[in-house]
Amino acid sequence: MQAFKFFALSSLSVIAFDALASVASVALGFPYSYTAFGSAALYIVLAFFAARMFGFWAAIALGVVMGITDVTIGWAVSWAIGPGRYDVGTLTPSDWIFTALFAAVLGAIYGLIGGSVGTFARRRRPAGEPQP
């Protein structure tokens, strides 16, 4: 699988997760912030596979891309469904930029976690299997 295709599918998975989490939050009445744990797990798992397929730095890059996707398209989807809404005029451009930078850094951290485990698992071979 090409890296671009994997990154695109990973970004789509973030958007789908945001949509499902928003619907669940509205339908079941729990705070949308509770879904952050599922989002973190999604980032880490996909970064794990990115590291195994494309290398450590690709996992970190994937985390950043997923974070930016989450704070742009994912937030727009959540806003349209309900939980991500802000009152008009309360979200300033500087607030959004800070949030976008935070999401990118957090995505990089999740990519670092998943990428580290994925890189380690990539190098480790079962007993009896020849080393490359």
N, C-alpha and C positions, 0 to 999 in steps of 0.2 A: 504494500500500500504506500503510495507516495505521501510524503510529509504534508504537502498542501491539502490533499484530500483528508488526511487524518485531522489536521488543524480545523478544516471547515466542518467536518462532522462533529468534532469536539465542541466547536462554537455553537453549532445547532443543538447539541445536547444541553448546553447551558441555557439556551433560550427555551427549549422544551421544558427543562426542569423549572425554570422561573414561571412559566405558564401553569404547569401542573401545581406547583407550590402555591401560586396565587389563588388558583381555583379552590384548592384544598383549604387554604387559610380563610377565604370568604365563606365557603360552604360549611366548614366545621367550626369556625369562629375562634381559631387560635391565632396568636400573634405571628405575623409573617416572619419575624426575626428568628423564630424557632427553626426555620428551614435552612439557616446558615450552616448548620452541621451537615446536612445532606449536600449542600453546595460544596462545602470544603471536601467532603468525601469524594464527590465527583471530580473535582480538580485533581486531587491526589492520585486517584485510581487512573485517570487518563494520563497524568504525567508519568506514572509508573510505566504504562505501556509505551508512551512516547520515548522514554529513556531506553527501554528494551529494543525498540525498533530503530530509533534515529540517533540515540546518544543523549548524554546528560544535559548538554546545553539546549537541545531541542525541548526537553521537558520543562526547563525554566522558561523558555520562550513561549511554550504552549500555555503555561500558567499566566503569563502576562497577557497573551492574546485572549484567553478565556476571561480574565479579569476585565479587560477593556470591553469585550462583548457583553459581559454581565452588566456593566455599568451604563452601557448605551442601549443596545437593542433589548437586552433582558429587562432593564429597568423600564423601558417604554412599554414592553408587554405587561409587566406587573402593574404599571400605572394604568394601562387601559382596562385591566381586569379589576383593579381596586386597591390592593394593599400598598403599592408604591407611590401613591399620590401625595403630593404636597399642595398646600394652599397656594393659590396664584400669588406670585411675588415673594414667597418665602424662600425659594431656592435661587440664590444668586449665582452668577457665573463663577465667582471665586469658590463658592461652596461646591459647585459641581466639579470644578477642576480639582479641588482638594479630594473629593470623593473618588474621582477617576484615578488620581495618583495613588490613593490608598488602595483601591481595588487592584491596580496593576502591581503594586508592591506585595500585597497579600497574595495575589495570584502567583507571583514569582516565588514567594515563600512556600506556597503549596506545591509549586513545580519543583522546588528544591527538595522538599520532603519526598514526594513521589519519585522524582528523578534519582535521588540518592538510593532509595530502595531498589528501584528498577535497574540502576547501574550495577549495584552489588549483586542482584539476582542474575544479571546478564553474565557477569564474570564467573560466578560460582557454578560449578558443574557437579552433577551427581557422581558419587564414587564409581570408579570404573570407566567413566566416560573420558575419552581423550581430550586434553586441553588443546585449544586452537593454536 
